[in-house]
Amino acid sequence: MAYTCKSCGAVADDPGHLCNPTTEKISCSFCGADDVSINHVCKGKLAAMKFSCQTCGRVAADEADICLPKAIA
């Protein structure tokens, strides 16, 4: 289960990492699965990832979400 911070909106798998945690369930907007962790990757989410960061390797669907984007071939 993932937790979100009521103050800043940060998300973490462990509520101890947040300043004001809540136990709201997070659903996957790609496959509709309920109560997923922040590390959840389904086929739909993976297919939507079009860019990777040349610095840290993070992937994103929108190049504005990462610092040094490179299109995934």
N, C-alpha and C positions, 0 to 999 in steps of 0.2 A: 504494500500500500504506500502511496506517496502522500506527503504532507505539504501544505502550502502555508506560508507566513501571512497572517492577517494584516501585518503592518506593511511589508514591502512586496509581497507577492512571490517571493522566492519559493522554489520547490525542492524538496529533498526526500529521500527514502527514510531518513531517520529524523524524528521530530527534534532531537537534541541539537541538530545543526541549524535550527531556526529560532529567531528571537521570540516569535509569537505564533506557535504552530496551531494548525487546525487539522482535523482528521477528515476533511472533505475528500471524497473519492475522485480520482482523476480518470476520465474516460478517454479512449483513443479516438481522435477525430477522423482517423483514416479507416479503421476496421470496426469501430463501435464497441470494442471490448470495454467492460467496466472494471474499475479498480485496478488499473495498470500501474506499474512502477515508472519512474522517470526514465528508466533505461529500456522501456518497451520498444521493440522494433518489429513491426509486422510487414508483410509483403507490400501493402499499400503505402506505408510510410517510407519504406526503403526505395520504392519506385519513384517517389516524389523528390528524393534528394538529388539535386542537379549540380551542386557546387561543393567543393571541399576547400578548406583553408590550407594554404601553402605553409603556414606557420605551425599550427597545432594539429591539423588533420580533421578537425570537426567538420561535419557535413551539414548542409542546409538546403532547403528548397528554394530559398531566395538569397541571392548574393549579398544583399544588404545585411543579412544576419551573421555574417562572418567577416573577419578583419582583412584577410588577403585571399579573396575568392579565386578559384580556378574551376572552370567547367569540368564536370566529370564526363569523360568520353564514353 
